[in-house]
Amino acid sequence: MKSIYFIRHGEGYHNLDNYSLLYPRLTEKGLQQCVELKTKLQDIKFDKIFVSPLIRTIETALNSFDKKNKFISVDYIREVIKNNCDYCGSIQEKKDNFSNIDFCVDEINNKLESDEDVEIRLDKLFNLINHEIYENIAIVSHGEFIFRFINKYGDLLGIENKDFFNNCEYRVGLL
């Protein structure tokens, strides 16, 4: 049985009611939330940490886990695009600045998506975690995306609380 830790990013500047910001980073409070999360998860040996390619999730992952972990960035766990803050910047720039993350994406689809498009991404994530052979996996993603995922697959994962996640909140599913 594997444990999957679903984590919403720490507080970003866009969470201060400024959803028009492009590529928001974490606030000081968001960075502190990461320190607190790291303390809560310090005794767990994570086999893989999947992270959205948006800067706020990258900052959350790198500040919440030991740098020795294996970080993998996949496009399909990015946020549902509704506002400017949901767009992703240059992947090449991220590859240049975060060499300890394996970016499994070259281009980002920064276009508005239909609900059907998002459903495809939800299914991709479920297929990924269903086929992973590891014991402890972390998914560092975004509020709307995780909310939709948990509401679709939460029962299969034994996750009872399907409410919207707070910043830097985590919930554990079993598979």
ABEGO torsion letter per residue (X at the ends): XBBBBBBBBBBBAAAAGBAABBGBBBBAAAAAAAAAAAAAAAABBBABBBBBABAAAAAAAAAABBAABBBBBBAAABBBBABAAABBBBAAAAAAABAABBBABABBBABBBBAAAAAAAAAAAAAAAAABABABBBBBBBAAAAAAAAAAAAAAAGBABABBBBBGBBBBBBX
